[in-house]
């Protein structure tokens, strides 16, 4: 009889322990973060090409043989400076021929003018017919037109001769030279490029290709930093000066060109270098911020202890603080966000510690263990070998 009573007592005790274990809430730990002043920024990254702000392709409008070249790569030139000359033999000959034609036309004009005046006198006296007089007047007008045409031909020949002397249109530096002395250039259908001159290498720009998904965030005046492979340890700065409207489609990818200023006082940046660009589309410095994670946090009533309470609020944006056994919601006003940090514009003081996450069960145990464990303390000895020996 006593044995049965003892067995029953043990069963009741075990059942009570199991019920208590099942009803016990898991251990919880809370992560906190501090409302503090920080910098918030969002960026757009892209690649671009460095080029001079102003560069001019210098060519020739006449065909001929390059007789002389007076500059080379990297030569500094002034506006109006002679940089090359074409052979002028044929051009001079053409000019002389046109001048001779002009002289002939002027002589013909003088003859036709005198003839017209003579016929007019005879016509006024009734000695010749009207037809003869009109013929003399027509010949005189045609002679005037021929002189005008000959003058234009002379002027064109003089212009072509002037084109044989190639001068720099701007002050700058010769970037490229596409011809050599003795080479023939033909300008029949298009103007061949002989030289490329950059106006000022201390004032460069970056032409960056921005993806269509990011172009809406880019605007003039935004700060830009970029690097080039030639100087990997240097960070160059500029700003967006132009957002071009024309789109470029390549392999079904739509991009837009953005022009970025690139001051180059030390001449490190060279035309054609590839720039890795970072455009700061949002920048606010020294503003009150909190992690975006804290704004998403809310205590779980089912997981808090029985002696803890929750004081909620109806605000759309709120932060939670723990005051003793009470979880209290504080309504706040928010500003910009970059996904990681959010600006706080009102409702809470700088330095306030707020809740950002709740860990329970094994997560809480791991968190507590990681906080209590000293990384410099030696771990427990492995006695497996000793136990095996025993």
C-alpha positions as CSV (number, residue, x, y, z in Angstrom):
1,X,0.0,0.0,0.0
2,X,2.8,2.4,0.9
3,X,4.6,1.5,-2.3
4,X,1.5,2.5,-4.4
5,X,1.2,5.8,-2.6
6,X,4.9,6.6,-3.2
7,X,4.6,5.8,-6.8
8,X,1.6,8.0,-7.2
9,X,3.3,10.9,-5.4
10,X,6.3,10.6,-7.8
11,X,4.0,10.6,-10.9
12,X,2.3,13.7,-9.7
13,X,5.6,15.5,-9.0
14,X,6.9,14.6,-12.5
15,X,3.7,15.8,-14.1
16,X,3.9,19.1,-12.3
17,X,7.5,19.6,-13.3
18,X,6.7,18.8,-17.0
19,X,3.7,21.3,-16.8
20,X,5.9,24.0,-15.4
21,X,8.6,23.4,-18.0
22,X,6.0,23.6,-20.8
23,X,4.5,26.8,-19.5
24,X,7.8,28.5,-18.8
25,X,8.6,31.2,-21.4
26,X,11.9,31.1,-23.2
27,X,14.8,33.2,-22.0
28,X,14.9,36.6,-23.8
29,X,17.7,39.1,-24.4
30,X,17.3,42.6,-25.9
31,X,19.6,44.4,-28.3
32,X,19.8,48.1,-27.8
33,X,21.2,51.0,-29.9
34,X,21.7,54.7,-29.1
35,X,20.1,57.7,-30.8
36,X,23.1,59.7,-31.8
37,X,24.3,62.3,-34.3
38,X,25.8,60.9,-37.5
39,X,26.1,61.4,-41.2
40,X,23.6,60.0,-43.6
41,X,24.4,59.5,-47.3
42,X,23.3,57.5,-50.3
43,X,25.4,56.9,-53.4
44,X,25.3,55.8,-57.0
45,X,28.3,54.1,-58.5
46,X,29.3,54.0,-62.1
47,X,32.3,54.1,-64.4
48,X,33.3,56.9,-66.8
49,X,36.1,58.2,-69.0
50,X,38.2,61.3,-68.2
51,X,38.5,63.8,-71.0
52,X,39.4,67.5,-71.5
53,X,36.6,70.0,-71.1
54,X,37.5,71.6,-74.4
55,X,39.3,69.7,-77.2
56,X,39.4,70.6,-80.9
57,X,40.1,68.3,-83.9
58,X,42.2,70.3,-86.3
59,X,41.8,69.3,-90.0
60,X,42.2,70.8,-93.5
61,X,39.6,71.7,-96.1
62,X,42.0,71.2,-99.0
63,X,43.8,68.2,-100.3
64,X,47.5,68.0,-100.8
65,X,50.8,66.7,-99.5
66,X,51.9,67.6,-95.9
67,X,55.0,69.7,-96.5
68,X,56.0,70.7,-92.9
69,X,54.9,69.8,-89.4
70,X,56.0,72.2,-86.6
71,X,54.5,70.4,-83.5
72,X,54.6,67.0,-81.9
73,X,52.7,65.2,-79.2
74,X,52.4,67.2,-76.0
75,X,53.5,70.4,-77.7
76,X,52.1,73.6,-76.2
77,X,50.5,75.8,-78.8
78,X,49.0,79.3,-78.9
79,X,45.9,80.4,-80.9
80,X,47.0,81.3,-84.4
81,X,50.3,79.5,-84.2
82,X,51.3,77.6,-87.4
83,X,51.4,73.9,-86.7
84,X,51.6,72.5,-90.2
85,X,51.7,73.4,-93.9
86,X,50.6,71.6,-97.0
87,X,52.4,71.8,-100.4
88,X,51.1,75.0,-102.0
89,X,52.3,74.5,-105.6
90,X,49.0,73.5,-107.1
91,X,47.1,76.0,-105.0
92,X,49.3,78.9,-106.0
93,X,48.9,77.8,-109.7
94,X,45.2,77.8,-109.3
95,X,45.2,81.2,-107.7
96,X,47.3,82.7,-110.6
97,X,45.0,81.1,-113.1
98,X,41.9,82.6,-111.4
99,X,43.6,86.0,-111.3
100,X,44.3,85.8,-115.0
101,X,40.7,85.0,-115.7
102,X,39.7,88.0,-113.6
103,X,42.0,90.2,-115.7
104,X,40.5,88.9,-118.9
105,X,37.0,89.4,-117.6
106,X,37.8,93.0,-116.7
107,X,39.2,93.7,-120.2
108,X,36.0,92.2,-121.7
109,X,33.9,94.3,-119.5
110,X,35.8,97.5,-120.5
111,X,35.2,96.6,-124.2
112,X,31.5,95.8,-123.7
113,X,31.0,99.0,-121.7
114,X,32.5,101.1,-124.5
115,X,30.5,99.2,-127.1
116,X,27.3,99.7,-125.2
117,X,27.9,103.4,-124.8
118,X,28.6,103.7,-128.6
119,X,25.4,101.8,-129.5
120,X,23.4,103.8,-127.1
121,X,24.5,107.0,-128.8
122,X,23.6,105.6,-132.3
123,X,20.3,104.3,-131.0
124,X,19.4,107.7,-129.5
125,X,20.0,109.2,-133.0
126,X,17.9,106.5,-134.7
127,X,20.8,105.2,-136.6
128,X,20.6,101.5,-135.4
129,X,17.7,99.2,-134.6
130,X,16.4,98.5,-131.2
131,X,17.5,94.9,-131.5
132,X,21.1,95.9,-132.1
133,X,21.0,98.1,-129.1
134,X,19.5,95.5,-126.8
135,X,22.1,93.0,-127.9
136,X,24.9,95.4,-126.9
137,X,23.3,96.1,-123.6
138,X,23.0,92.3,-122.9
139,X,26.6,91.8,-123.7
140,X,27.6,94.5,-121.3
141,X,25.5,93.0,-118.5
142,X,27.0,89.6,-119.1
143,X,30.5,91.0,-118.9
144,X,29.7,92.5,-115.5
145,X,28.6,89.2,-114.3
146,X,31.7,87.4,-115.6
147,X,33.9,89.9,-113.6
148,X,31.9,89.2,-110.5
149,X,32.3,85.4,-111.0
150,X,36.0,85.8,-111.6
151,X,36.4,87.8,-108.4
152,X,34.7,85.1,-106.4
153,X,36.9,82.5,-108.0
154,X,40.0,84.5,-107.0
155,X,38.7,84.9,-103.5
156,X,38.1,81.1,-103.3
157,X,41.5,80.3,-104.6
158,X,43.1,82.7,-102.0
159,X,41.0,81.0,-99.2
160,X,42.2,77.6,-100.3
161,X,45.8,78.8,-100.3
162,X,45.2,80.0,-96.8
163,X,43.9,76.6,-95.7
164,X,47.2,75.1,-96.7
165,X,48.7,76.9,-93.7
166,X,47.2,75.1,-90.7
167,X,47.1,77.0,-87.4
168,X,45.9,76.2,-83.9
169,X,42.4,77.6,-83.1
170,X,43.0,77.6,-79.4
171,X,45.7,77.8,-76.7
172,X,46.4,74.3,-75.5
173,X,48.4,71.1,-75.8
174,X,48.6,68.7,-78.8
175,X,47.1,65.4,-77.7
176,X,47.4,63.5,-81.0
177,X,49.1,63.9,-84.4
178,X,47.6,61.8,-87.2
179,X,49.9,62.8,-90.1
180,X,53.6,62.9,-91.0
181,X,55.5,65.0,-93.4
182,X,55.1,63.8,-97.0
183,X,51.7,62.2,-96.3
184,X,48.9,63.0,-98.7
185,X,45.6,64.1,-97.2
186,X,42.3,64.1,-99.2
187,X,39.5,66.4,-98.3
188,X,37.2,65.6,-101.1
189,X,34.3,64.1,-99.1
190,X,35.2,64.9,-95.4
191,X,37.6,66.9,-93.5
192,X,40.5,64.7,-92.3
193,X,41.7,65.2,-88.7
194,X,45.4,66.1,-88.5
195,X,45.7,67.1,-84.8
196,X,43.7,67.0,-81.6
197,X,44.4,69.9,-79.3
198,X,43.1,70.1,-75.6
199,X,42.6,73.6,-74.3
200,X,43.4,73.2,-70.6
201,X,44.5,69.9,-69.0
202,X,44.2,71.4,-65.5
203,X,40.4,71.4,-66.1
204,X,39.2,68.0,-66.9
205,X,35.8,66.2,-66.8
206,X,34.4,62.7,-66.4
207,X,31.7,61.4,-68.7
208,X,30.0,58.7,-66.6
209,X,27.3,56.3,-67.8
210,X,24.5,56.0,-65.2
211,X,22.0,53.2,-65.3
212,X,18.4,54.1,-66.0
213,X,17.5,52.8,-62.5
214,X,19.7,55.3,-60.8
215,X,19.5,58.4,-63.1
216,X,16.4,59.7,-61.3
217,X,18.5,60.3,-58.2
218,X,21.3,62.2,-59.9
219,X,21.1,66.0,-60.3
220,X,23.4,68.9,-60.9
221,X,25.6,70.1,-58.0
222,X,25.9,66.7,-56.2
223,X,29.3,65.9,-54.8
224,X,31.3,63.2,-56.5
225,X,34.4,61.2,-55.6
226,X,36.3,59.0,-58.1
227,X,39.4,56.9,-58.4
228,X,41.6,55.8,-61.3
229,X,43.7,52.7,-61.6
230,X,46.7,54.8,-62.4
231,X,46.6,56.2,-58.9
232,X,44.7,53.7,-56.7
233,X,45.5,55.4,-53.4
234,X,44.3,58.9,-54.5
235,X,40.6,59.9,-54.3
236,X,39.7,62.8,-56.6
237,X,36.7,65.0,-56.1
238,X,34.3,66.9,-58.4
239,X,30.6,67.6,-58.8
240,X,27.9,66.8,-61.3
241,X,27.7,69.7,-63.8
242,X,25.3,68.2,-66.4
243,X,22.8,65.4,-66.7
244,X,22.3,64.7,-70.4
245,X,18.8,63.7,-71.6
246,X,19.9,61.5,-74.5
247,X,19.8,57.8,-73.7
248,X,22.2,55.2,-75.0
249,X,21.1,51.6,-75.4
250,X,23.7,48.8,-75.6
251,X,22.9,45.1,-75.1
252,X,19.4,46.1,-73.9
253,X,21.0,48.2,-71.1
254,X,19.9,51.9,-71.1
255,X,22.3,54.5,-69.7
256,X,22.5,58.2,-69.5
257,X,25.7,60.4,-69.7
258,X,26.5,62.5,-66.7
259,X,29.2,65.1,-66.9
260,X,31.4,65.5,-63.7
261,X,33.9,68.2,-63.2
262,X,37.4,67.0,-62.4
263,X,40.0,69.7,-61.3
264,X,43.4,68.5,-62.3
265,X,45.9,71.1,-60.9
266,X,48.7,68.5,-60.5
267,X,48.0,67.0,-64.0
268,X,47.7,63.5,-62.6
269,X,44.5,62.8,-64.6
270,X,45.1,62.0,-68.2
271,X,42.6,61.9,-71.1
272,X,41.2,58.5,-71.6
273,X,41.6,57.1,-68.1
274,X,38.8,55.1,-66.7
275,X,37.2,56.5,-63.5
276,X,35.3,54.6,-60.8
277,X,32.7,57.2,-59.8
278,X,30.7,57.5,-56.6
279,X,27.9,60.1,-56.8
280,X,26.5,61.2,-53.4
281,X,22.8,61.6,-54.2
282,X,21.9,62.3,-50.5
283,X,24.2,63.8,-47.9
284,X,23.2,65.1,-44.5
285,X,25.9,65.6,-41.9
286,X,25.7,65.8,-38.1
287,X,22.0,64.9,-37.8
288,X,20.2,62.9,-35.2
289,X,20.0,59.3,-36.4
290,X,18.9,55.8,-35.3
291,X,19.2,52.5,-37.0
292,X,16.3,51.6,-39.3
293,X,16.2,48.3,-37.4
294,X,15.1,50.1,-34.2
295,X,12.1,51.7,-36.0
296,X,10.9,48.3,-37.1
297,X,11.2,46.8,-33.6
298,X,8.1,46.0,-31.4
299,X,8.1,43.9,-28.2
300,X,6.2,40.6,-28.5
301,X,3.7,40.4,-25.7
302,X,3.7,36.6,-25.8
303,X,7.4,36.5,-25.1
304,X,7.9,39.1,-22.4
305,X,7.9,38.1,-18.7
306,X,4.7,37.9,-16.7
307,X,5.7,40.8,-14.5
308,X,6.6,43.1,-17.5
309,X,4.1,45.5,-19.1
310,X,3.9,47.3,-22.5
311,X,2.9,50.9,-23.0
312,X,2.1,51.3,-26.7
313,X,1.2,54.4,-28.7
314,X,-0.7,55.1,-31.9
315,X,2.1,56.9,-33.7
316,X,3.2,55.6,-37.1
317,X,6.9,56.0,-36.3
318,X,8.0,55.1,-32.8
319,X,10.9,53.8,-30.8
320,X,10.8,51.6,-27.8
321,X,12.7,52.0,-24.5
322,X,12.8,49.7,-21.5
323,X,12.2,51.4,-18.2
324,X,12.5,48.8,-15.5
325,X,9.7,46.2,-16.1
326,X,8.0,48.5,-18.6
327,X,8.4,48.6,-22.4
328,X,7.4,52.2,-23.5
329,X,6.8,53.4,-27.0
330,X,8.0,56.9,-27.8
331,X,6.5,58.6,-30.9
332,X,9.2,60.2,-33.2
333,X,9.4,62.2,-36.4
334,X,11.7,60.9,-39.1
335,X,13.4,62.4,-42.0
336,X,15.6,60.9,-44.7
337,X,16.9,57.3,-44.6
338,X,19.5,55.4,-46.5
339,X,18.2,52.0,-45.4
340,X,20.6,51.6,-42.6
341,X,20.3,54.8,-40.7
342,X,17.2,57.0,-40.4
343,X,17.2,60.7,-39.5
344,X,15.2,61.6,-36.4
345,X,13.8,65.1,-36.6
346,X,11.9,65.2,-33.3
347,X,10.4,63.3,-30.4
348,X,13.5,61.9,-28.6
349,X,16.7,63.2,-27.1
350,X,20.2,62.6,-28.3
351,X,21.9,59.8,-26.4
352,X,18.7,57.9,-25.6
353,X,19.1,54.1,-25.6
354,X,16.4,52.3,-27.5
355,X,15.5,48.7,-28.2
356,X,16.4,47.3,-31.6
357,X,15.9,43.6,-31.4
358,X,14.7,40.7,-29.2
359,X,16.6,37.4,-29.0
360,X,15.0,34.4,-27.3
361,X,15.9,30.7,-26.6
362,X,19.2,29.6,-28.1
363,X,19.8,33.0,-29.6
364,X,19.7,34.6,-26.2
365,X,22.0,32.0,-24.7
366,X,24.5,32.5,-27.5
367,X,24.3,36.2,-27.1
368,X,24.8,36.0,-23.4
369,X,27.6,33.5,-23.8
370,X,29.4,35.7,-26.4
371,X,29.1,38.7,-24.0
372,X,30.3,36.9,-20.9
373,X,33.1,34.9,-22.5
374,X,36.5,36.5,-22.4
375,X,38.3,35.8,-25.7
376,X,41.7,35.9,-24.0
377,X,40.8,33.2,-21.4
378,X,41.9,29.6,-22.3
379,X,39.2,27.1,-23.1
380,X,38.4,23.9,-21.1
381,X,40.9,21.1,-21.4
382,X,39.9,18.1,-23.4
383,X,39.9,15.1,-21.1
384,X,38.8,12.5,-23.6
385,X,42.2,11.0,-23.9
386,X,42.6,10.8,-20.1
387,X,39.2,9.1,-19.8
388,X,40.1,6.6,-22.5
389,X,43.3,5.8,-20.6
390,X,41.3,5.2,-17.5
